[in-house]
């Protein structure tokens, strides 16, 4: 469903969030104090405006109180990050997502009412660590401590086997379950245990972190 999203702060992270949301069909208002950054974003989002996100009057004038969501992506200026989050909460946005630099910043954002706090640097570092530790892991997303979903290439020994034979089928003893099989442009969701693994497949697998080791070639 199409949403109206405000993105506050147009550094590298904020720019990436704003352009991706816009490319996916959402209405995106991007704001920053820096006029140069705003001009660079003008053609990449619905609207880009030079404004002070810590000013309630400025945000009211822009009508952001009617938006569905706000992403506070301000980087090093922690005071501005906190103030913008407070102002957006006061304006009654249904969801305010805020970027945190560290644990203390994140805890403070939660206490002042941020609906969700994200740690981009930490999360990207964790994904990289998994990718480096397990060389067949293409990408990784943690769902809870020690458990996640990974996009992997199948082990050479598993090519030609069914998911059941590779111990990757539903209710497998390995504790790993294949959620998706991507084969070229074809995608199979919730494949059954008789799905045969082919060379070049990409598997989306859920399981505990230590169980990913068995997927290495």
N, C-alpha and C positions, 0 to 999 in steps of 0.2 A: 504494500500500500504506500502510495506517495506521501511523504512527510515534508513538513517545513522545518528545516534545521538551521540553527545559528551556530557558526563556528567562530570562536573568539581566539585570536592569535594566529598569525600566518607565518610562523616559522616553518621548518621542514615538515614537522609532524602535522601541524594544523593545515598546511597546504595539501598534504597527502589525504587527510581526512575529508577536507572540503571537496577536492576534485573527484575523489572516489565516490562520495555520496551523490554528487551531481551527475557523474557518468552513469550511475545506477538509477537515475530518474527522479531524484528528490529535488525539491526547491531548497537551495542553499544560499543563505546570506552570510558572507564572510566579512568580519570586521577586524581592523588592526589600527593602532595609532600611527603606524608608519605608512605614509602616503605612497612610497615606492612599492611596497609589498601589495598594497591595495590595487594599484594600477596594474601590476603583473597578474593579479588574479581576476581582473575584470571580465576577461573573455572565457574564464574557466569555471565560473559558477553563475548562479542566477543573478546575484547582485553582490558587489564588493563595495564596502563603505569605510571611509576613514572615521573612526569613532573611538570614544573612551568607554570601554566596557565596565568600568567601575562607576560610571555616572548613571544613576537610575533614570534621570531625565533624558539622557541621550538614548538609552535603550527603549524607553517609552515612546519617544518620538519615532523610532524605527519600527515600532509595533511588534517587538519581539515577544511581548506577553501573550500573543496569540499563536506562537510557534509550538510545535510538538516536542522539540528537544533542543538542548544546547550542549555544545562540546567546548569546554574551557581548556584550550590547548596552550595557554601561556607557558613559556619556558622558565627562564631564570628569575623573573620578577614574581616571587612568591606572594608578596603583599597584594599585587594586582590580581593574581590568581584567586586568592581568598576573597577579596572584595567583589570581584566579578561573580563568583559563585554565590555569595550572599545576596547580591542584587538580583540575580536571576531567580533565586529561590523566592525572594520577596515579590517578584513579578508573577509568580505562580506557574512557571513552566512545568509541565508534567514530568519531565526528566532532565536532570542536569548531570552530565558526565564531565569529570574533571581529571586533568593530567597531573600526576604528582611526581616531584623530583626525588623524594625519599620517603621513608616510613613516617617521619614526624609530619611532613607536609601532607601525606595521605591521611593520617589519623585526624589532622586538623580539618581537612576537607570533609571527612565523614561527620565530624562533630558539628560542623556548621551547616550540614544538610545536603551535601552532594549525594545523589542517588547511586552513583557508581564512580569509583576511583580507579584509574588505570596507571600502570607504570611502564611506559613504552620501552625505555632502555632496558629495564630488568627483564621484561617479557621477551624482547628480541634477543637478549643475551641467553635466556634459557632455551629458546628455540635453536639458537646457534650451537649451544653446548650439546643438545641432543643430536643435532645434525653431524657434529664432529665426532661424538662418541659412538654413534651408530651410522656407519657410512652408507647404508642402504636407506636411511631415513631421509626423505625429501623435505618434509615439514612436520612440525609437531605442535599440538595444542593441548595444554594441560587442562583437565576437567576438574580434578581434585588432587590433593597431595599424593604423588606417586602413581597417578593414573591419568591416562590421556588418550588422545586420538592421533595417529600418525599416518602420513602418506608415505608409502614405502614401495620399493621395487622388490619383487619376490626373489627369494634365494634361488640360485641356479638349480639346486637339488629339488626344488618344489615345482619347477616348470614341467608341465605335462601331467601333473597330479591333479586330482580333484581337491577342493578345499578340505573335504573330510580326510582324504589321504595325507594332506599336508598338515593336518591337525589345526586347521584354521576355520573349520565350519562352525555353525551354531552349536553352542554348548560343548565346544571342544575342551579336552582335558588341559590343553596348553593355557587356557584362560585368555587366549587371543581370539578375536572375532572379526572377520572381514565384513565391513559395512557396505563398501562400494568397490566394484571392479571397473576400472576405466581402461578401455581397450581402443586406442585411437580416439575417434570422436564418439564412440559408443560408451554409455555409462549404464551399469547394472546396479540397481539399489537392492540391498538385502539379498545378495545372491544365495542360492540354496547350496547344500553341501556337495552337490554333484557338479557344480561349476568347475570347469577345468582351467587351470592356470596356464597362460601362454606367455611366451617370451615377449617382452615389451609392455606387459600389463603394469598398471599402477594400482596398488591396493590401498584402501583406506581402512586401517585396522585400529580397533580399540583394545586396550589392555593395560596392565601394569608396566611401569617403566623398565623394570629388570627383565621382563619377558620379551622386550624388543631385541635382546641379544640373539635370540634364536633365529631372527630373521636375517642375520648377517650371512653373507656367502662365505 
